[in-house]
């Protein structure tokens, strides 16, 4: 059964405090732990982390898999190597046939036409609102004056 190194949440509402524990991967977050190897307090500035490095290294050698937050903590402590994964290759440009290119350009033009129409309507509505405001101001000044 796989063993995980993960966080167990403790603390009050909106004041989290975590224990770094070793547990079975199927047990719940606040379930029974095999061993507690440290704690993590994210509220303090800087975050307070206490980790029994020797026990964490021993569990990692035995094949325990850290969760993502624990992996970040272990990297900070120097137990896991920094992630130097190569960047994914850029997506290859699809070669389109002539008809596909024409259709793509037509869709792009149609989209642009809808955007332009929306902008035109929006500016017309804005102009109407401004006209109404100026008419109201003029009516109010005429009634007052």
C-alpha positions as CSV (number, residue, x, y, z in Angstrom):
1,X,0.0,0.0,0.0
2,X,1.5,3.4,-1.0
3,X,2.6,5.7,1.7
4,X,2.3,9.4,1.4
5,X,3.9,12.3,3.2
6,X,1.3,15.0,3.5
7,X,-0.2,17.8,5.7
8,X,-2.7,17.2,8.4
9,X,-4.8,20.4,9.1
10,X,-5.1,21.6,12.7
11,X,-5.9,24.9,14.2
12,X,-8.9,27.1,14.5
13,X,-11.1,28.5,11.8
14,X,-9.1,30.8,9.5
15,X,-6.0,30.0,11.5
16,X,-4.6,26.9,9.9
17,X,-1.7,24.9,11.4
18,X,-0.4,21.8,9.7
19,X,1.4,18.7,10.9
20,X,3.7,17.0,8.3
21,X,2.8,13.3,8.6
22,X,3.5,10.0,7.0
23,X,0.3,8.1,6.3
24,X,-1.4,5.5,4.1
25,X,-2.5,7.1,0.9
26,X,-6.1,5.9,1.4
27,X,-6.5,7.4,4.9
28,X,-8.4,10.7,5.3
29,X,-6.7,14.1,5.8
30,X,-7.2,14.1,9.5
31,X,-6.9,10.3,9.8
32,X,-4.5,8.3,11.7
33,X,-0.8,8.9,10.9
34,X,2.0,6.4,10.9
35,X,4.5,9.0,12.0
36,X,4.6,12.8,12.5
37,X,7.8,14.2,11.1
38,X,7.3,18.0,11.4
39,X,4.9,20.9,11.4
40,X,4.1,23.9,9.2
41,X,2.6,27.2,10.3
42,X,1.7,29.4,7.3
43,X,0.3,32.2,9.4
44,X,3.6,33.4,10.8
45,X,5.8,35.7,8.7
46,X,8.0,34.0,7.4
47,X,6.3,30.6,7.5
48,X,7.4,28.5,10.4
49,X,8.6,25.1,9.3
50,X,10.1,22.4,11.6
51,X,11.0,19.2,9.9
52,X,12.8,16.1,11.2
53,X,15.0,15.9,8.1
54,X,16.5,12.5,9.0
55,X,13.0,10.9,9.3
56,X,11.8,12.6,6.1
57,X,14.8,11.3,4.2
58,X,14.3,7.8,5.6
59,X,10.7,7.7,4.4
60,X,11.6,9.1,1.0
61,X,14.2,6.3,0.6
62,X,11.5,3.8,1.5
63,X,9.4,5.1,-1.3
64,X,7.0,7.5,0.4
65,X,5.5,9.9,-2.1
66,X,5.1,13.6,-0.9
67,X,2.1,15.6,-1.7
68,X,2.6,18.8,-3.8
69,X,2.7,21.2,-0.8
70,X,5.0,18.9,1.2
71,X,7.2,18.5,-1.9
72,X,7.6,22.3,-2.0
73,X,8.6,22.2,1.7
74,X,11.1,19.4,1.1
75,X,12.6,21.2,-1.8
76,X,13.0,24.3,0.4
77,X,14.8,22.1,3.0
78,X,17.0,20.6,0.2
79,X,15.6,17.0,0.4
80,X,14.2,17.0,-3.1
81,X,16.0,18.3,-6.1
82,X,14.7,21.4,-7.7
83,X,12.4,20.6,-10.5
84,X,14.3,21.0,-13.8
85,X,11.7,19.5,-16.1
86,X,12.2,20.6,-19.7
87,X,9.6,23.0,-21.1
88,X,7.0,21.3,-23.3
89,X,7.7,21.7,-27.0
90,X,5.7,24.4,-28.7
91,X,2.7,23.1,-30.5
92,X,3.3,22.5,-34.2
93,X,1.5,24.8,-36.6
94,X,-1.2,22.9,-38.5
95,X,-0.8,23.1,-42.2
96,X,-4.2,24.0,-43.7
97,X,-5.4,23.3,-47.2
98,X,-6.5,26.2,-49.3
99,X,-10.2,25.8,-48.6
100,X,-9.5,25.5,-44.8
101,X,-7.5,28.7,-45.0
102,X,-10.4,30.5,-46.8
103,X,-12.8,29.2,-44.2
104,X,-10.6,30.2,-41.3
105,X,-10.2,33.7,-42.7
106,X,-14.0,34.0,-43.2
107,X,-14.6,33.0,-39.6
108,X,-12.0,35.5,-38.4
109,X,-13.6,38.3,-40.5
110,X,-17.1,37.3,-39.2
111,X,-15.8,37.4,-35.6
112,X,-14.2,40.8,-36.2
113,X,-17.4,42.1,-37.8
114,X,-19.4,41.0,-34.7
115,X,-16.9,42.7,-32.4
116,X,-17.0,45.9,-34.5
117,X,-20.8,45.9,-34.5
118,X,-20.8,45.5,-30.7
119,X,-18.5,48.4,-30.3
120,X,-20.6,50.6,-32.6
121,X,-23.7,49.8,-30.6
122,X,-22.0,50.4,-27.4
123,X,-20.7,53.8,-28.5
124,X,-24.2,54.7,-29.9
125,X,-25.8,53.8,-26.5
126,X,-23.2,56.0,-24.7
127,X,-23.9,58.9,-27.1
128,X,-27.7,58.5,-26.4
129,X,-27.1,58.5,-22.6
130,X,-25.0,61.7,-22.9
131,X,-27.6,63.4,-25.0
132,X,-30.3,62.5,-22.3
133,X,-28.1,63.9,-19.6
134,X,-27.5,67.1,-21.3
135,X,-31.2,67.4,-22.2
136,X,-32.1,66.9,-18.5
137,X,-29.5,69.5,-17.4
138,X,-30.8,72.0,-19.9
139,X,-34.4,71.3,-18.7
140,X,-33.4,71.7,-15.1
141,X,-31.6,75.0,-15.8
142,X,-34.5,76.3,-17.8
143,X,-37.0,75.5,-15.0
144,X,-34.7,77.0,-12.4
145,X,-33.8,80.1,-14.5
